[in-house]
């Protein structure tokens, strides 16, 4: 987790050595997004924050030596 311009940023990092099993970003499917969203919600509530706390979900994709940041990769979906 990080902060950016007053928003909490929940970050999922996906790494693959090569594209043998596809692009790492493809592994952030809807079921995984829902899980990440629920975990973030639990984090907010356990730390005395509201569900309305400004937040976003970023994904860092690492493929070999290449690193790519996908800001706001998905929104609140549950």
Order of alpha helices (4+ residues) and beta strands (2+ residues): beta-beta-alpha-beta-beta
